[in-house]
Amino acid sequence: MYETSIEKLSILGINLSLLRITNVDALYANLISKGEGHEDVKDERIPYWADLWPSAIALSEHVVKSKFISQHSTIHEMGCGLGLPGIVAGKLGAKILFTDYLDEALDFAKQNWKLNCENEASFKKMDWRNPEPELKADVLLASDVAYERKSFEFLPVTFKTLIRPGGKIIVSEPNRLYAQDFFESLSFQDFKVKKFIYPVNRNNFKHNVNVFEIESA
């Protein structure tokens, strides 16, 4: 079903190999073929995980530049998709947990981890709309996990559930207009927010990706 290739890329001097799907359109067609009544269709489980997006690259660059990750850090990448930001954090020596609510995404994240890292990582199926408190970490990474306005309502509780006291939440998103209201609203919900902008060149197009550092106030 999957047609794949390995993409070589460098994140600020960290060289990586990433297994990704090249026939993403076939995944969309497979989803539609399940019919409107299928759970995957009703929940809009669109296979965004299968591609490498500018938001994942920007988040990975921020992980490297910010220098807040050490060998003692525990990192949770939620909605991990192909797993690039978590892999970069792992290359910096951190202990990594990858979660996603789709088995296919976790499978590719596992393969990509093995392509790049010799140490062990953890992988667990989780829907971040129903976060599991035992999966708290020092740093929570989330690359473009909310595609629609309705998804943002779950995030404040998810952030507070999955981060340890004094921890950081790092979220990237591709400058969607409707996302800005949400990130501005966090300052009224006991969060401190810093915004960074990363230019990412992908597929001959320049994207300006927002990366937010979020902490509980």
N, C-alpha and C positions, 0 to 999 in steps of 0.2 A: 504493500500500500504506500509506504513512504519511499520517496526518492530523496536521497540525502547527499550532502557534500560537506567537507570540512573546510571551514573558513579560517584563514590565518589572520590574526590581528594583533595589534600592540596597544596596550593601555598605558600610556606614559612610561614606556620602557619595559613593561611586563608583557612578554610575548605569550600568546595563547593560541590554542586550536579549539574551534567550536564546531561541533556537529550540529547541523541545522537542516531543516526540510526545504527542498527546492520546489516541490509541487504543492504549495500551500493551498492553491485553488481546489485541489482534489479533496482536501480536508473540509473546506467549506461545502463542497458538493455533497460529501458524505453526511455532513450535519443536516443539510436541507432534506436529504433523502429519507431521514428518519420520520419526517412528518410533524405537523404542528402539535400533535398530542404527546410527543415524546418528551421525557423529562429534560434531556439535553437541549432541546429546542425551546421549551418553555422557560428554561433558566438562562437562555441565551449563552450557551457555552461555546462561544465562537473561538476557534483555535488561534487566538492571537499569540499564544505561547510559542507557536512553531517558528516564528520569525525573530530575527535580531533587530530590535528597535533602537532608535537614537536615545530614548530614555534610559535604556540599560547601559549604553556606552557612557552617557553623561554621569549616571550614578556610579559606575565603576571608576571613572576619572576622579570623582569627588572622594571616593573611598581612599584612593591613593594620595590625593593632594591634601586632604584634611589631616592626615597623620594621627587620627584618634584610635586607630586599631593597633593592638599589640598582640603578642603571643598569649596573653592572659585574657583576651577578649572572647566572649561568646557572642556569635552573630546568628541571627535568624533572618533568612531571606524568605519573605512570604510572597505567595503568588510568583514563584521563582521562574517559571517558564524554562528557558534554556540554562539559566543559572549563572550568567556572566558576572554580576556584581558579587555574588557569594563566592565564586571561584577566585576572583581577584582578592577578596578579603582573605580567603584561604591561602593564597600565595604569599600574603603578608604575615601568615603564621597563626591566624585566629582559628578558633574552633567553630565549625559551621553547621547550622541546621537549615535544610531546605524544606519548605512546605509549598504545596499546591493542592488544589482540589481536583486536579485531573491526573490520572495515572500516567498518561502519555508524557506529560510535562515532567513529572518526577523521573520517568525512565530516561529521558534525554538529559536531564540535569545530572543524573548518576553517570551516564556515559561521558558527559563533558567533564565532570569532576575527575574521572579516571584518566581522561586524556591529558589533564594538566597538573594533577596533584597526586602525590604518593601517600600522603597521610589519609586518615579516615574522615568521613563526614557523615552526618545523619540525614535521613530523608523520611518525611512523614506526610501522609495525606491529611490536609486540613483546609477547610473553607474559612477564610479569614472573617467572614460574616458571623461565624460562630467560633471565636478564638478559644484556644485551650490554655488556661492559666499556667499549666505546668511547662509550657513552651516559652516561658519568659527568657529574655536574653539581655545582654548589656547594650547591644545595638540591633535595631530592627531595620532591615532594608526592604524597600518596596518600590519597584520600578513600574510606574504606569499601571497600577493595579485597578484603578477605578475609571472605567471608560465612559460611564454615563452619570448624570447628576444624581440619580437615585442611589447609586452605590456609595456616595460619600457619607451618607447618614450613619453608616456602620463604623466608619473609621475611628472617630474619637474613642469609643469604647474599646475597639480593637487595639489601638495604641496603648491605652492604659492597662489593658489586660496582658499584653505581650512584652512590656518593657519593665526592667528592674529599676528600683529607685536610683536616680542619678543617671539613668541611661539616655541614649539618643535614638531618635527615629529619623531615618533619612529617606525621603520620598522624592522621586523624580516624576515629572509629567511634562508633556510636550506643548506647554503654553496654551492649553485650551481655555477659552474665555470663561466657561462655566465653572472651571476649577478654581479660579481666582477668589471667588466669593467664599468658597470653603476654607481655603488656607488663611484668608484674612479673618474668618470667624474663629479660628482656633485660639487667637489671643484673648477671646472672651470666654474660653472654655478651659482655663487654667493651663494653657500651653504657651511656651515661648517659641517664636518662629523666626528663623533667619532664612533669607532667600538668596540663592546664587543662580547665575545664568551661565550655561555652558553651550558654546557653539559646537555642533557636531555635523561633520560632513558625511553624508550617507547616501549612496546611490546617486552621486552627482548633484546632491541638493543639500543646502545648508539649513540645519534645524537649530533653533534656539530653545534649549531644554531648560526648564526650571528645576532646580534641586533645592529642597527645603530641609533644613536641620530643625528638628522639633524636639523640645524637652518639656517635661511637666514643670509648671511654674512652682 
